[in-house]
Amino acid sequence: MIRKFTIKELKSIIEALIFVADDPITLNQIEKAIEAADKNDIKKALDELIDDYSKSDRSLGISQVAGGYQMHTRPQYKQWIENHLKRKNPFRLSREALETLSIIAYKQPITTPELAAIRGVDVSGSVHSLLEKKLIKICGRKEVVGRPLIYKTTKEFLIRFGLKDLSELPSLEELEEMMGQMDEDNISDNI
């Protein structure tokens, strides 16, 4: 039975659900959690909540990431958050791993031999590191001689890089420009 919630009530419920979710929470998950509410009202409340956050001076925002919704801190507060957290093991990718990840993101699904052909070097160490960090996953085997493993990016990749989906990847020209500006040794993901 559908219960009539006010949009204000729904916004508060949705805000609480997004806040406690470990991973981005989908609209479908929100609807299941508030099963007695009208789905149109839920969507309207969610849209209004996102709009409220975007128009406020709050240090938090709500964005669509990896097919769901997630709270995030605004970039201008990064310095203080890092000072507080003082991460001992920041998420780091070597330049080689980042280049390999970029190729996978743009060319997926892709095999190790295809990656090595593009990079011109052995990529097994980078692939292992990316698998370990759950940024890529094995999605099958290619039907060619040797049946090499096929890789693609994961939901964790979208979350770490703050992408709604792969269509939000920068253009190849933008990527080349960013790569040229990065430190040769390591980059740090400060999410």
N, C-alpha and C positions, 0 to 999 in steps of 0.2 A: 504494500500500500504506500502510495506517495504521500509524504508529509510536506506541508508548506513551510519552508524555512524562509526567513528574510534573507536578502542578499548580504546584509551585514553579518548575520549568523553564519552563513556559508563561507564568507570571506575569512572569518575567524577560524572556522574548522579547517579550511583548506590551508591557511597559514600554518596552523599547528601540524598538519600532516606533512607539509613540505619541510618544516623545521626539523621534525624527528626522523625523516626518511634518511637512511644511510646512502642510498643511491637516488638519482633523479626519479621522481615519482610521476608516473604517467597519468593522463586524464582518466584512463580506464581504471587505474588503481584508486584514484580519488573517488570516482563514481561508485566503485564497489564499497569503499569505506563509508560513503554517505548514501547507502543504497535506498534509503527512504525519500531522498530528495529528487526533484525533477532534474534531468540531465541538462536541459537548456539553462536552468537556473545555476547549476554548478559551473557550466562553461562561462556564463555571464559573470559570476562571482570571481572566477579565476582570472578572467581578462581584466576585471576592475581592480583586483588585488595587484596584479602585475603593473597596471597603470599607476596605482597609488604609490607603489614602491619607486617606480621610475620618475615620478614627479616630486618625490619627497627629498629632503636633505638627509635622509638616513644613511648610515654607513653600510646598510645591507640592500641587496636587490634580489629580484627573482628573475631567473632566466631559463629559457628552454635549452636543455643540454641533453644530448644522446636520447632523444625521443621522450624526455620527461621534463619535470620542472625541479629546480634546485635553488636554494638560497645561496648567495655568494656575498663576499665582502667587496666593496668597491675598490678599484685599483689604487686610489689615492691614500688608502689606509694600510697599504702593504708594508711599509717600513715599520710601523708600530706593531703590526701583527707578527712580523718576522722577529722583531726584538723580543716580543713576549714568548714566542714559541722556541726561539733559539734551536732550530732543528739541528740535530747531530748528524742525521743521515738524509740530507736533502736529496730530492729526486734528481739524479744527474744522468745525462746522456753524453757520451763522447761525440765528437763531431762525426766520426765514422758511423756510430749507431744512429745519430740523427739523420744523416744522409740516407742510410739504409731504410729507416722508418719513412722518410719522405718519399722514397721510390715506391715502397710498399703502398703508402697512402694513395699515391697518384696512379699507380699501375695495377693495383690489386684486381683480381687475385694474381699472385706471381710466385714463381718457384725460386729456389736458391740459385740454380744455374742462370736463370734470367737476371736475377739481382747481380750476380757476379759479373755477368756480361756487361751490364750497364755501368757498374762501379769500376770494373777492371781490376778488382782485387778480391781476395777471399772474404766472404761476408759471414762465415759461420759463427764467428765470435759475436758479431753485432746481432745476428738473428737470435742466438742463444740469450743474449742480454735482453733483447726486446720481448722474447717469450717469457723470460723470468719476471720482467716488470709488468707482464700481462698487457702490453701495448699491441701485440699481434697474437694471432692464434693460427693453428693449423686448421685448414678448412677442407682438406681432402688431398688427393693425389692426382697429378696430371696424367692423362691417358697417353703417355709417350714412353719410349724406351727408358727403362730405369724407374718409371713412375715416381718422379720427385714430388716431395711434399709441396702443397700450395699454401701460401700465407695471405692473410688479410688483417686489417686493423680490427680492434675490439671496441666494445663500449667504453672500456677504461681509457682507450686512446681519446675518444670523444670527450670524456669527462676531464681528463688531464689537460687537454688543450682547449677546453671550453667551447666545443663545437656542437651545434644542434644536430648536424649531420655532415656528411662528407662534402656536400655542396658549398659549405662555408669555408673550405680550404682556400688559402690564398692562391692567386694565379701563379703559374710557374715563374713569371717575371718577378712578382713580389717575393716569392720564395728565394730566388737567386739573389735578390738584393739583400734580404734578411741574412742569408747564409754568408754573404760577403762581409757583413758587419759584425758577425759573431767572432768571439775569441777562438783561436785555432785549436786549443786544447779541449776545453769543456764548456758546456752551457749548463745552466741550472734552471730547472723549472720551478718558478717561485709561486706556484698556484697554492 
